[in-house]
Amino acid sequence: MSDNASPFNVADNLNVPYFTDDEVLELLAQHETETGQIFDEKVKQKISQITANQPGLVNGFAKIK
């Protein structure tokens, strides 16, 4: 059997579960502590709702100024 795939081209799936609402609030609180940017509670709830607690999206929203 012949295979032309490179031995250095290794892929592995990494399962990253979505955050819970509490984890989103914790992440945003950490962001507030580190940056001094304070989010209103309604904004935190909206970020959770809009992103459906997807880790990458939550982080992206936190970085927007």
N, CA, C and O atoms as CSV, one atom per row, in Angstrom:
chain,resi,resn,atom,element,x,y,z
A,1,MET,N,N,0.851,-1.170,0.000
A,1,MET,CA,C,0.000,0.000,0.000
A,1,MET,C,C,0.902,1.239,0.000
A,1,MET,O,O,1.844,1.325,0.787
A,2,SER,N,N,0.619,2.161,-0.853
A,2,SER,CA,C,1.416,3.375,-0.976
A,2,SER,C,C,0.641,4.558,-0.426
A,2,SER,O,O,-0.546,4.730,-0.704
A,3,ASP,N,N,1.348,5.386,0.376
A,3,ASP,CA,C,0.707,6.572,0.948
A,3,ASP,C,C,1.655,7.745,0.776
A,3,ASP,O,O,2.809,7.679,1.199
A,4,ASN,N,N,1.183,8.812,0.164
A,4,ASN,CA,C,2.020,9.978,-0.086
A,4,ASN,C,C,1.886,11.050,0.999
A,4,ASN,O,O,2.421,12.149,0.848
A,5,ALA,N,N,1.200,10.750,2.058
A,5,ALA,CA,C,0.992,11.738,3.119
A,5,ALA,C,C,2.292,11.949,3.890
A,5,ALA,O,O,3.033,11.001,4.150
A,6,SER,N,N,2.554,13.179,4.244
A,6,SER,CA,C,3.736,13.520,5.011
A,6,SER,C,C,3.563,13.060,6.457
A,6,SER,O,O,2.479,13.201,7.025
A,7,PRO,N,N,4.617,12.514,7.055
A,7,PRO,CA,C,4.511,12.116,8.470
A,7,PRO,C,C,4.424,13.327,9.404
A,7,PRO,O,O,4.111,13.188,10.586
A,8,PHE,N,N,4.708,14.521,8.855
A,8,PHE,CA,C,4.648,15.733,9.667
A,8,PHE,C,C,3.304,16.433,9.566
A,8,PHE,O,O,3.063,17.430,10.245
A,9,ASN,N,N,2.441,15.916,8.729
A,9,ASN,CA,C,1.116,16.498,8.547
A,9,ASN,C,C,0.129,15.710,9.408
A,9,ASN,O,O,-0.698,14.955,8.897
A,10,VAL,N,N,0.232,15.899,10.700
A,10,VAL,CA,C,-0.602,15.156,11.643
A,10,VAL,C,C,-1.716,16.063,12.133
A,10,VAL,O,O,-1.476,17.197,12.549
A,11,ALA,N,N,-2.917,15.557,12.079
A,11,ALA,CA,C,-4.065,16.331,12.564
A,11,ALA,C,C,-4.764,15.542,13.664
A,11,ALA,O,O,-4.888,14.319,13.598
A,12,ASP,N,N,-5.200,16.255,14.644
A,12,ASP,CA,C,-5.932,15.625,15.735
A,12,ASP,C,C,-7.094,16.528,16.091
A,12,ASP,O,O,-6.941,17.747,16.162
A,13,ASN,N,N,-8.230,15.947,16.311
A,13,ASN,CA,C,-9.401,16.734,16.691
A,13,ASN,C,C,-9.338,17.055,18.170
A,13,ASN,O,O,-9.014,16.201,18.995
A,14,LEU,N,N,-9.650,18.286,18.487
A,14,LEU,CA,C,-9.666,18.727,19.877
A,14,LEU,C,C,-11.078,19.205,20.189
A,14,LEU,O,O,-11.561,20.165,19.588
A,15,ASN,N,N,-11.721,18.551,21.107
A,15,ASN,CA,C,-13.079,18.912,21.474
A,15,ASN,C,C,-13.030,20.022,22.527
A,15,ASN,O,O,-12.557,19.813,23.644
A,16,VAL,N,N,-13.525,21.202,22.154
A,16,VAL,CA,C,-13.587,22.329,23.082
A,16,VAL,C,C,-15.065,22.589,23.367
A,16,VAL,O,O,-15.777,23.133,22.524
A,17,PRO,N,N,-15.519,22.202,24.548
A,17,PRO,CA,C,-16.938,22.388,24.850
A,17,PRO,C,C,-17.288,23.860,25.016
A,17,PRO,O,O,-16.437,24.681,25.358
A,18,TYR,N,N,-18.539,24.174,24.770
A,18,TYR,CA,C,-19.005,25.553,24.962
A,18,TYR,C,C,-18.972,25.886,26.452
A,18,TYR,O,O,-19.088,25.008,27.306
A,19,PHE,N,N,-18.812,27.174,26.739
A,19,PHE,CA,C,-18.832,27.636,28.117
A,19,PHE,C,C,-20.247,27.566,28.685
A,19,PHE,O,O,-21.230,27.603,27.946
A,20,THR,N,N,-20.331,27.465,29.986
A,20,THR,CA,C,-21.606,27.654,30.662
A,20,THR,C,C,-21.801,29.158,30.862
A,20,THR,O,O,-20.864,29.934,30.671
A,21,ASP,N,N,-22.990,29.567,31.240
A,21,ASP,CA,C,-23.228,30.994,31.516
A,21,ASP,C,C,-22.293,31.498,32.613
A,21,ASP,O,O,-21.764,32.606,32.524
A,22,ASP,N,N,-22.092,30.682,33.648
A,22,ASP,CA,C,-21.201,31.077,34.743
A,22,ASP,C,C,-19.760,31.226,34.271
A,22,ASP,O,O,-19.050,32.127,34.718
A,23,GLU,N,N,-19.326,30.351,33.373
A,23,GLU,CA,C,-17.963,30.444,32.854
A,23,GLU,C,C,-17.774,31.696,32.000
A,23,GLU,O,O,-16.703,32.303,32.014
A,24,VAL,N,N,-18.814,32.082,31.257
A,24,VAL,CA,C,-18.754,33.318,30.476
A,24,VAL,C,C,-18.595,34.512,31.414
A,24,VAL,O,O,-17.776,35.398,31.169
A,25,LEU,N,N,-19.375,34.531,32.475
A,25,LEU,CA,C,-19.280,35.629,33.442
A,25,LEU,C,C,-17.907,35.663,34.093
A,25,LEU,O,O,-17.353,36.740,34.314
A,26,GLU,N,N,-17.350,34.492,34.403
A,26,GLU,CA,C,-16.019,34.420,35.001
A,26,GLU,C,C,-14.955,34.941,34.030
A,26,GLU,O,O,-14.060,35.688,34.426
A,27,LEU,N,N,-15.057,34.546,32.766
A,27,LEU,CA,C,-14.094,35.019,31.770
A,27,LEU,C,C,-14.178,36.528,31.598
A,27,LEU,O,O,-13.148,37.198,31.524
A,28,LEU,N,N,-15.379,37.069,31.534
A,28,LEU,CA,C,-15.540,38.513,31.377
A,28,LEU,C,C,-15.032,39.255,32.612
A,28,LEU,O,O,-14.484,40.350,32.495
A,29,ALA,N,N,-15.210,38.666,33.789
A,29,ALA,CA,C,-14.678,39.278,35.015
A,29,ALA,C,C,-13.158,39.303,34.992
A,29,ALA,O,O,-12.544,40.277,35.428
A,30,GLN,N,N,-12.546,38.235,34.485
A,30,GLN,CA,C,-11.094,38.211,34.354
A,30,GLN,C,C,-10.632,39.283,33.372
A,30,GLN,O,O,-9.626,39.954,33.601
A,31,HIS,N,N,-11.369,39.438,32.285
A,31,HIS,CA,C,-11.040,40.468,31.299
A,31,HIS,C,C,-11.140,41.861,31.931
A,31,HIS,O,O,-10.289,42.720,31.698
A,32,GLU,N,N,-12.182,42.073,32.727
A,32,GLU,CA,C,-12.350,43.367,33.401
A,32,GLU,C,C,-11.167,43.653,34.328
A,32,GLU,O,O,-10.657,44.773,34.364
A,33,THR,N,N,-10.739,42.642,35.069
A,33,THR,CA,C,-9.615,42.802,35.994
A,33,THR,C,C,-8.327,43.141,35.249
A,33,THR,O,O,-7.564,44.008,35.675
A,34,GLU,N,N,-8.093,42.457,34.145
A,34,GLU,CA,C,-6.843,42.639,33.406
A,34,GLU,C,C,-6.798,43.937,32.610
A,34,GLU,O,O,-5.734,44.538,32.464
A,35,THR,N,N,-7.950,44.376,32.090
A,35,THR,CA,C,-7.943,45.527,31.176
A,35,THR,C,C,-8.551,46.786,31.770
A,35,THR,O,O,-8.301,47.885,31.276
A,36,GLY,N,N,-9.350,46.641,32.827
A,36,GLY,CA,C,-10.045,47.790,33.387
A,36,GLY,C,C,-11.309,48.148,32.622
A,36,GLY,O,O,-12.016,49.085,32.994
A,37,GLN,N,N,-11.599,47.408,31.551
A,37,GLN,CA,C,-12.821,47.630,30.773
A,37,GLN,C,C,-13.971,46.922,31.478
A,37,GLN,O,O,-13.972,45.695,31.576
A,38,ILE,N,N,-14.947,47.678,31.969
A,38,ILE,CA,C,-16.056,47.118,32.733
A,38,ILE,C,C,-17.279,46.937,31.828
A,38,ILE,O,O,-17.652,47.840,31.079
A,39,PHE,N,N,-17.887,45.764,31.912
A,39,PHE,CA,C,-19.081,45.454,31.142
A,39,PHE,C,C,-20.317,45.588,32.024
A,39,PHE,O,O,-20.320,45.115,33.160
A,40,ASP,N,N,-21.346,46.215,31.523
A,40,ASP,CA,C,-22.635,46.260,32.202
A,40,ASP,C,C,-23.203,44.836,32.229
A,40,ASP,O,O,-22.925,44.040,31.332
A,41,GLU,N,N,-23.985,44.521,33.243
A,41,GLU,CA,C,-24.564,43.177,33.369
A,41,GLU,C,C,-25.401,42.804,32.146
A,41,GLU,O,O,-25.381,41.651,31.714
A,42,LYS,N,N,-26.137,43.768,31.584
A,42,LYS,CA,C,-26.936,43.483,30.391
A,42,LYS,C,C,-26.047,43.133,29.203
A,42,LYS,O,O,-26.410,42.299,28.374
A,43,VAL,N,N,-24.890,43.767,29.123
A,43,VAL,CA,C,-23.938,43.481,28.041
A,43,VAL,C,C,-23.394,42.068,28.204
A,43,VAL,O,O,-23.258,41.341,27.220
A,44,LYS,N,N,-23.082,41.675,29.428
A,44,LYS,CA,C,-22.592,40.324,29.674
A,44,LYS,C,C,-23.626,39.285,29.250
A,44,LYS,O,O,-23.289,38.283,28.619
A,45,GLN,N,N,-24.873,39.528,29.598
A,45,GLN,CA,C,-25.942,38.611,29.219
A,45,GLN,C,C,-26.095,38.548,27.705
A,45,GLN,O,O,-26.316,37.475,27.144
A,46,LYS,N,N,-25.979,39.694,27.045
A,46,LYS,CA,C,-26.123,39.750,25.590
A,46,LYS,C,C,-24.965,39.031,24.904
A,46,LYS,O,O,-25.175,38.338,23.908
A,47,ILE,N,N,-23.745,39.184,25.422
A,47,ILE,CA,C,-22.600,38.466,24.861
A,47,ILE,C,C,-22.838,36.963,24.951
A,47,ILE,O,O,-22.590,36.231,23.993
A,48,SER,N,N,-23.313,36.511,26.092
A,48,SER,CA,C,-23.609,35.095,26.276
A,48,SER,C,C,-24.671,34.630,25.277
A,48,SER,O,O,-24.553,33.556,24.687
A,49,GLN,N,N,-25.697,35.441,25.098
A,49,GLN,CA,C,-26.795,35.094,24.186
A,49,GLN,C,C,-26.327,35.078,22.729
A,49,GLN,O,O,-26.598,34.121,22.004
A,50,ILE,N,N,-25.641,36.113,22.305
A,50,ILE,CA,C,-25.226,36.239,20.906
A,50,ILE,C,C,-24.223,35.153,20.518
A,50,ILE,O,O,-24.302,34.601,19.420
A,51,THR,N,N,-23.292,34.847,21.402
A,51,THR,CA,C,-22.229,33.891,21.090
A,51,THR,C,C,-22.626,32.444,21.334
A,51,THR,O,O,-21.908,31.529,20.932
A,52,ALA,N,N,-23.762,32.226,21.989
A,52,ALA,CA,C,-24.181,30.886,22.407
A,52,ALA,C,C,-23.077,30.210,23.228
A,52,ALA,O,O,-22.948,28.985,23.244
A,53,ASN,N,N,-22.282,31.052,23.912
A,53,ASN,CA,C,-21.201,30.619,24.809
A,53,ASN,C,C,-20.060,29.884,24.100
A,53,ASN,O,O,-19.364,29.078,24.717
A,54,GLN,N,N,-19.869,30.159,22.810
A,54,GLN,CA,C,-18.742,29.577,22.089
A,54,GLN,C,C,-17.464,30.288,22.535
A,54,GLN,O,O,-17.370,31.511,22.433
A,55,PRO,N,N,-16.479,29.531,23.028
A,55,PRO,CA,C,-15.274,30.141,23.614
A,55,PRO,C,C,-14.601,31.194,22.738
A,55,PRO,O,O,-14.289,32.283,23.220
A,56,GLY,N,N,-14.376,30.894,21.479
A,56,GLY,CA,C,-13.698,31.849,20.602
A,56,GLY,C,C,-14.478,33.123,20.405
A,56,GLY,O,O,-13.899,34.209,20.362
A,57,LEU,N,N,-15.791,33.006,20.284
A,57,LEU,CA,C,-16.625,34.188,20.091
A,57,LEU,C,C,-16.701,35.033,21.356
A,57,LEU,O,O,-16.674,36.262,21.283
A,58,VAL,N,N,-16.795,34.388,22.510
A,58,VAL,CA,C,-16.838,35.124,23.775
A,58,VAL,C,C,-15.553,35.940,23.927
A,58,VAL,O,O,-15.595,37.120,24.275
A,59,ASN,N,N,-14.416,35.301,23.662
A,59,ASN,CA,C,-13.142,36.009,23.751
A,59,ASN,C,C,-13.074,37.151,22.750
A,59,ASN,O,O,-12.553,38.222,23.060
A,60,GLY,N,N,-13.595,36.928,21.557
A,60,GLY,CA,C,-13.598,37.976,20.539
A,60,GLY,C,C,-14.414,39.178,20.972
A,60,GLY,O,O,-13.981,40.317,20.795
A,61,PHE,N,N,-15.570,38.945,21.529
A,61,PHE,CA,C,-16.411,40.058,21.995
A,61,PHE,C,C,-15.727,40.804,23.142
A,61,PHE,O,O,-15.826,42.028,23.230
A,62,ALA,N,N,-15.040,40.081,24.016
A,62,ALA,CA,C,-14.365,40.712,25.147
A,62,ALA,C,C,-13.245,41.627,24.682
A,62,ALA,O,O,-12.933,42.612,25.352
A,63,LYS,N,N,-12.639,41.318,23.551
A,63,LYS,CA,C,-11.506,42.107,23.067
A,63,LYS,C,C,-11.940,43.374,22.320
A,63,LYS,O,O,-11.144,44.298,22.151
A,64,ILE,N,N,-13.198,43.416,21.876
A,64,ILE,CA,C,-13.687,44.577,21.138
A,64,ILE,C,C,-13.819,45.749,22.098
A,64,ILE,O,O,-14.376,45.614,23.188
A,65,LYS,N,N,-13.301,46.899,21.683
A,65,LYS,CA,C,-13.349,48.082,22.540
A,65,LYS,C,C,-14.378,49.048,22.052
A,65,LYS,O,O,-14.564,50.108,22.649
